[in-house]
Amino acid sequence: MNIDILSKVRKTEAPPFLYTRIEQRLANLSNNTMPKNVVWALSVAFAILLFTNIYVLKTYSTDPYKTESLAESIYLLDNNMLYK
């Protein structure tokens, strides 16, 4: 019963030059690049962030009290004391 319905399906034709249009759009997408000054700015910002993180980790990892203080200051540890 359902197979009879499939025999009524007709083959469709694609519009002319569809394949070349798709290829051209894909080629245009691959040509989009970021300007070099943006790439340099992002690289410098990432490097500064990386070195800042390394500095903070090295500075606070030597003293356990400093590590706890840092964690409390960014609210990673619960502190239920009302007064310090």
N, C-alpha and C positions, 0 to 999 in steps of 0.2 A: 504494500500500500504506500509506504513512504518512499520507496524506491521509484515509483512512478512519478512522483513530484520532481525528483532530481532529473529525470529525463527531459523535463520542460525548461530547465535552466539554459539560457542562451549565453554564448561567449560574447564578451564585451570587447570593444576596441578602445585602446588608449588614445588620447588626443595626440596629434602629431607633435613631434619634438619634445615630448614630456621627459624622456630620458635625458636629453641634453640640457633641459632646464634644471632638472634635479642635480646633474653633475655641476652645472654652473653655480648653483646655490651652495653646494658643498665646497666648491673651490673658493667661493667668496668667504665662507665661514673660516676656512683654514688660513686665509690671509689676514684675518683680524688679529693683531698683536698689540700688546700694551706698549706705550711709549717707554723709551729707555730710562727717562728720568723718574718715571713712576716705579719701574722695577728697582732702580737704585735706591729710591727713598724707602720702599718696602724692605729691601735687604738691610739697609742701615738700621731701620726701626726694629727689625727682627733681631739683629745682632746686639743692639743696645738692650733689648728685653732679655735676651739670652744671658749676656754678661751680668746684668743686674740680678737675675735669678741665681746665677752661680755665686756671685758675691754674697748675696743674702744667705744662701744655704751654707756657705763656708763660714760666715761670720757667726751665725746663730747655732751651728751644729756643734761647736766646741763646748759651750756652756749649757747644761740642761735647763738652768733657770731662765736663760735668755730664750731658749726654744719654747718653753712653756709661756713665757711672757709674750712672745711673738704670736703664738697660737691663740692666746687669750685676746690679744689686740685685734685679731681678725675674726674673732668669735668662733674659733674652732673647738675651744674647750668650754664646757659649761662651768660657770663660776657662780655659786649660789650665795656668796658672801655679800651682805648688804653694805658693809663698811670695810674699807681697807686700811 
